[in-house]
Amino acid sequence: MDAAYDVLVVGEVLAELSSDGPLRGGERLTLSFSGDALNAATAAAAAGASTGLLARIGDDELGDALVEHVARCGVATDLLLRTDGPNGLYVVTDDPDATGGFVYMRRGSAGSTLGVADVGAAAGCRALVISGIGQAISASAAAAVERAAALAQAAGAAVVYDPNLRARLTSVDAAREAFARIAPHVNVAIPSHPGETGALLGAATAEAGAEACLRLGAGAVAVTCGEEGVLLDDGRERGWIGAEPVRRVVDATGAGDVFAGTLAAGLARGAGLVDAARAGVAAAARSLEARGGTGWITAQSGGVGCRGS
């Protein structure tokens, strides 16, 4: 099952039902697929990296459609593991401010059954993308994500980690512990400020958040600060990358995932941290101009390729 990719993303893929307006009885919903792992994988592939997605998905018609969607996004599907559990699902309305509007149905999902035995491919990639969501969906998935990080690090891959704190999925205390466990295996941690730096690291500033990540053992930090840009700190040098201008913010969903995937693609293909992060900032800005974490691919390709999500 092991395969070599520039970028390997390990995590959860979700079916998505989206609405243009408030959720209510009789509202028309559009089916697509998303989740932080798919968003990051799509971004890495769009950046020119050979990209694999390792996740467990349901062995049913919805799972079939999901596999087809992943392939349309330019991401390899050979590491999508089919299981008899149901696919996780969420319902969302337009979310230009990334303030919420998500309703999740993922307890006991196929994605949550990911286990340590599934992640051997992490030893064969150049960059690995993982997140706190993978650690939060179940104990077995947490163990799998942490094992993947250790395997990738031992093989010399760049490990990119997004805490991706989700209040409806885990507690702050549990997320803080998960971050501390995995940080020593992380090459680049990408917490958001002020949300994650404050809640998980007790930091009042982006700079303090970066320092806290480094103390946990991360090799470098890219603190994403919305309109202020990204703060980079590798323990030796610190600097800012300014945010890219955005014509119109349609949906902020998945912008951090796009940054993570693009950053990983750059690192996998030999770019330095600054150049890889700069490409990630540009891609994240483009993603804000379309719906969902992968809709920007359609927007920039004239409607061909990965749809919606």
N, C-alpha and C positions, 0 to 999 in steps of 0.2 A: 504493500500500500504506500510505502514511502515514496515521495516524489520531491524533486528539487525545483524550487521556485525562487525568483528574486524576492518576492514577498509572500508570506503565508499569514493569513488572518485566521485566528481561532476564536470561536465565539458562538453566538446565537443569531439565527435568522428568523424573522417574524413575517407572517402575513399581515398586510395592512389594509384596512378599510377606511377610506378618507371621504370627508364631506366638505363641501364648499361653505356650508353654513353651520349654525348651531345644531347639535345632535337632538333629534326629536323623532317621534313616531312618524313613519312614512318617508323619512329622509332618504334620498338616493345616495348610495355609497359606491365608491370605486375601489375595486380590488387591485392591489399591487403587493410588493414585498419590500421589506426594509430591515431595520435593525442595525445596530452600530457596526457589526462585523461585515455585513453586506455593503454598507455605505463606504467603509474604509477600503474594502477589497476593490470595489468599483473605482474608487479614486486612484488606488495604486495602479490598476490596470490602465486607466486613462492617462496616467503619467508615463506609460510605456514600460512598466515592469511586468514580467510574467508573474501572474498572481494566482494563488490557490486559496480556496476557502474551505476550512475544516469545521464542520458542524454536523450535528445530528438533526435530521428532518423526517417528517412523517412519510410513511410508505403508502401514500394514497394519492388521489387525483390532485389535491392541493400541493402535495409534495412534488408531483410531476411538473406542475406549472411553475413551482419555485425553481426547480432545476433548470427549466427552460429560460426563466428570467435571469438567473445567474449567468448562464452561458451568453445571453444577449448582452450582458454587461461586460463581456470580455474576460470573465473570470473562469478559471478551470473548475470543473465540477467533480473531478474524480475523487475528491476527499469529502464529498457530501455523503454522509453515512445514513442509510435509510433504516428506519425503525418503525415499530407498529404504534408508537405513541402519537398523539395529535400534535399538529403544528401550533406553535404559539401564535397569538393574534392580538392586534391592537386596533383600536378605532381612534381616529384623530380628525380634528378640524384644522383649517389653516392656522398657522402659528408663527406669524412674522416676528414676534418678540421672544419666541422660545420660552413661553411662560407656562406651558402645560397643554391641557386639552386632550390628554391621552387617557384612554381606558384600555387596560391590559387584561388579557385572558391567556395566561401562560403557565399557571400552576400545573405541574405534572406534564409539561410539554416534552416533545421529542428532544428539543434543544437542551433541556435540563438534565437529560440522561447522559450527556457527554462524560467520559471517564478517562482516567489516566492511560488506560490501554489504547485509547484512540489517537494519541498525539505524537506518535513516533516520528511523523513527518516533520516535526519542528526541528529535528536535528539536521535537516537537509535544505534549509532555506538560508537566504542571505539577510533577510530582515523578517522579524515576527511582530505582528500587531495583536495586542491583547487588551482587555479592559476589565474594569471593576464589575461590569455587568456580567461577564462570564463567571466571575467569582461569586456573584450574588444569587444566581438563579438556582443553585443547588450545591450541596457539599461536594458531590462527585465532580461537578463542572469546575468548582473552585480548585480542587486538587488537580484536575486536568490542565487548567490554565497555568497554574504554578509549575507543574511538571514541564509543560511546553516551554515556559520561560527558562527553566534551568537547562533543558536540552539545547535550546537555541543558543544560550549564552556559552555553554560548554563547547559548542561547535563554532564559535566565533561570529555568530550572527548578531545584528543590531536588534535589540528588543525595545519596542516602542509600547508604552503603557499609558492608557487614558483611564483615570479613576472612574469617570462617567457615573458619578453619584446619582442614584435614583431613589428618591424618598419613598416611593411606593413599592420598592423592591427590597430595600435593605435599610438597616438603621445606620446612623452616623457612626456609632461605636464599632459596628461590624465592618463598615467600609474602611474606617481608619485602621483597624487591625489587618484587613486584607491588604491595604496599601503598604503597611509596614512589613508584612510577610514577603511581598513580592519585590519591593524596591531594590534589594541587593542584586537582583537578577535583571534589572532594567538599565538599558543604555540611555534612553531618553524618556523621562516622565513628562506628561503634558496635562497638568491640572489646569482648570479654569480659575480665573480670579474675577470676582471675590468669592464666588460660591464654594468651590472645592478647597481653595487655599484656606479660607476661613473655617469651614466646617471640619475638614479633615486634618489640617495642619496648624490650626490656631493662629494663622498669619493675617495680619491686618493689611499688609502690602504685598504686591507681587514679588518684590525682592525678598521679603521675609519668607514667602511661600517657597521660592526657589531654594533658599538656604535650608529650609526644613526638609525639602526633598533630598537634597544632597546629604544631609545628616542621616537620613534613613538608608542611604546607600546607593541611590540612583547615580549613574555616571554623569548625566547632564539633565537639564530641565528646560522645557519650553512652556512658559506660563502663558496661556491664551487669555487675552484681556479685552475681547470684543473690539470696540471701535478704537481702542488705544493701541492695538497690535499685539505683538508677542514679545515677551521678555525671554532671552536666552541666557543661560548660566551653566557653564561646565566646571565650575569650581576654580577656574583660572581667569576666564574672561566673562564679562557680562555686557550685554547690549540689547537694544530694541530693534525690532523690525516693525515698521509702521503698517497699519491696516491699509488694504487696497480700497479705492473708492468703489462704491456700489450704487448703481443707477436707481434700483428700487428693490427693497427687501420684500420678497414674497413669503419666504418661509426660512426660518433659522434652523429648522430641524436638520440634524446631521452635519452641520458645518464643522464641528469639532472632529467628527469622524473623517470627513474629507481631508482636513488638515493632517490627521494622523496617517491616513493611507498614503497621501502624497509625500509627506515627510519620509515615511518608510521606503517608498519607491526611490526617492533621491539617495538615501543612505545605502540602499541595496545596490544601486548602480554607481556608487563611488563618490557621490557628492559629499562635501563637508556639511556640518550641521547648519551653518548659516544659509548656504545655498538651498539645502533641502527644506529648511523652514520657510525661506522666502517663497519657494514654489508652493508650499503648503498654504501659506497665507493667500496667495493669488487664487488657488483653487477653491479655498473656503469662501472667498469673496464671490466667486462665480456661482457657487452653490446656493448662495442666499437669494439669487435672482430667479429660482425655480422651486417648485414644490418638492418637498421630500429630500432625502439624502442622496438620491441618485437621479432625480429629475433634471439636474443641470447637465447631465450627459446628453439627454435628448435635446435640451435647449441649444447646446453648442454644436450638435451634430445635425441640426436641421430636422429633428424628429425621427432620426433613424437610430436604432440600437436599443439601449436600456430604457425602458419606459417607466415613468412614474416613480413611485415609492416615496 
